[in-house]
Structure formats: C-alpha cells, structure tokens
Amino acid sequence: MVMVKSFRGLRYNPEKVGSLDSALAPPYDVISPRERDELYEKNPYNVVRVILAKGSNDGKYEAAGRAFSEWIKGGVLIEEDVPSIYPFYQQFDDAGDGGKRITRKGFIAVLKIEDFESKLVLPHEKTFAKPKEDRLKLTKACNANLSPVFTVYSDPEGGLEGSIDDAISSLDPVIDVSGEDGVVSRLWRVSDPGVLDTITTSLAERTLLIADGHHRYETAVNFRDIKRAESGGADAGEAEYVMVFLARAEGEGLVIKPTHRVVKSLGPLTVEELLDRVESRFAISRIPIDRAEDSMGHEEFCIYTRGGDFLYKLSPKYLEGEPFESIAVFKLHKQLLGTHVSDDEGSVAYTKSFSEALDMVKSGECEAAFLLPNLRAMDILSVVSAGEKMPHKSTYFYPKILSGLVFHRLG
C-alpha cells in the first residue's frame, strides 16, 4: 500500500529573505557554473547555497549543512505549526500545441519510502553511483530533503485533482513567481484534515512512477537504511519518508518532452541507403523543418541531414506486437540506432533542444539528427509496469520544479 501524507514543511520567511523569487533556483543538476555564480549573488539565502554549495571535496557539504542549520536557527526558514500539503501549479505555453497556455497541477507531500521490489514505486531510468554518493553526503549534512522527487499517479477521472482545486480556490498562494522563461509558478499550503485524508485514501491503492529525481529517491532509500541501522533496525522516523511532488498522468499539463539524438556519423551509409534498409517497416515522407515538431505522432520520428530544408519523417507501416513499439524512442532504437547506426558511447550526443539538434548538423559537427516527439505518461507507466526501462535519456518533464519551495526535515 502506498502511503502519502502531509508534513510540517520548512519554508522561507519573506520577512528575512525579501523577494521569494530571489531565493529560488532550478534543480541542482541543470544549473551551470555561471548560473550558480549568478544565483549566489542574487540573494544570500538563495537555495543554491545549499543544493549546490561551493567548496572543494567534502567541504562543500559542510558549507551546505552549516548554511541550512544557520537559516533555521536565524528564522530564515520556519517550520509549519501543523502538517500540510503544498499544491504547486505551473502555467506555461505548450509549444507543441500551438502555444496554448496550460497548467501542470500537482502537490508536494511526503511518501513512505518503498523498495523497488514492492512495485509500488516504479523507476524508469538507470542511476549511477557518483550522483547518489553526492546527494547522500548532502542529505547527511543537512538532515533534510531539499528538493522533491517528481512522481506521477494515474487518475483518469481526476477526482483527487478536483478536490485540491476546490481546496485552494479560496486561498492565496504563499509563493507566486514568474520566470524569465514565462513559466508562472504558484504554491499553496493546505492543512484541512478532510483534504489530507482524501489524499491519503485516494492514493493508497495507486502505483507511482518516478518521473524525475531517480538519484534523489535512491538516496532517500540509502539514508533510511543508514538511520535504521543506527537505531538497531527500528523505524527511522521521518527518514522513512521522502518529499515528493505528485502529478496526475492524465493531466493536460503533464508535458514530457523528448531528448533528441544526434550522431557524429552514419558510418558507411548515406541517409538514402539507411532509409532503403527500413522502408519495408516505415512510411517515409519529406516535411518542412518548421512543421516537424507539430506534425510528429507519438510513434513517429524524423531524421535531418546536412544540406536540406526538410526532414524525413518515419511512420511505422504496421505494428508487429513487439513491446512498446508504438513509442517512437523504442522504434528508433530497435530499428536504426544500434542496428544500422552506431550508438556506442561517444558516437551519440543528446539534446533537449530541437533547434540545437539541427544546428549541430548544420555546423558540420554531426552528420544526422534523430528528432523525437513528446511522450505520454501512460506510455511510460506501461513500460515500467512490465518491468522494463526506457532507453537512456528518453524523457524531459517540462517545466522543471523549482528548488526552495519547501523543505522536509528528517529528524
């Protein structure tokens, strides 16, 4: 059984911090060195000083832990009087839907940590040792979850989302900020016992998909196990839980952008020879570059090579009963990459930007770009429910969740 519940969050005190906008930051793993410097200067309490502290070796974790502790002692961060959940809505323009303004709805709560063997919480990506070691040292230093793990649940009728809409309809947001990218982010605090009970009950029988934050989730598992060992195997208290953001899989705002593949070389093949090899499986058409992003179905992908003002769009002629073959990134990897074109490490570059993928080819840096459509959360759920993983670097949940909205103390 999945256990999602409210918690007494730590939040920034506007009287100490000033503009909350100046204290927030993107997730740590998308912040460049230049952006980190800018965020450091933006506000002495900017969350980057904790999630991506400066320093050498383990000194950076000590600096983060020291800053976090001082912020609590100095009233920069204040703990809620009562357990709450935190609805977090982000409004943005969906470029893939003609620029339509849409809202991704979800809420921040804490989740009882489940081992993957229970199949109640499902990953879709591989993780790596170094990032987990980094986040574990930071968790130990701060004794807190600093950013939520992004999770997805299925609720076709939208009943839970509707209940949260009703709960915040008469409340003012505690955070209301607009980013340079045009994304408007709003956070509310809800402590109504009836709403909290509805959330716990509604999600008890669900399965959750980890959308983003795999390393943070596995770090939470490791931290929980450390705390259990320290207490002789007893319950680890708040360390039994991890802070999560939960969004509905069927929600209109759950946009999952692709990560495009760009190859340095097609090997001995020309693009025409490559297309000849797969024409029995794909209907191949030429489309103008400016139509590509809007015209690809979920099972289609495009190829761009130097010297043209068009792309080749590949649409499967038929489905053969292979698992997940209606998902474009699976079709690409099964039929071309790794089969007719090398996907060895170093031969493929990855980018979330459609225009950057094209530019890498136009500049001569690479020979061809394989351009993919948006994904659907239910497709990813079908993959992980079958015990499979998505191909490496498949998903990019947009927009990213801001860091610094709320923190979860672990003891």
Secondary structure, 3 states (H helix, E strand, C coil): CCCEECECCEEECHHHHCCHHHHCECCHHHCCHHHHHHHHHHCCCCCHHHHCCCCCCCHHHHHHHHHHHHHHHCCCEEECCCCEEEEEEEEEEEHHHCCEEEEEEEEEEEEECCCHHHCCEECCCCCCHHHHHHHHHHHHHHCEECCCEEEEECCCCCHHHHHHHHHHCCCCCCEEEECCCCCEEEECCECCHHHHHHHHHHHCCCCEEEEECHHHHHHHHHHHHHHHHHCCCCCCHHHHEEEEEEEECCCCCCEEEECEEEECCCCCCCHHHHHHHHCCCEEEEEEEHHHHHHHCCCCCEEEEECCCCEEEEEEECCCCCCCCCCCHHHHHHHHCECCCECCCCCCEEEECCHHHHHHHHHCCCCCEEEECCCECHHHHHHHHHCCCCCCCCCEEEECCCCECCCEEECC
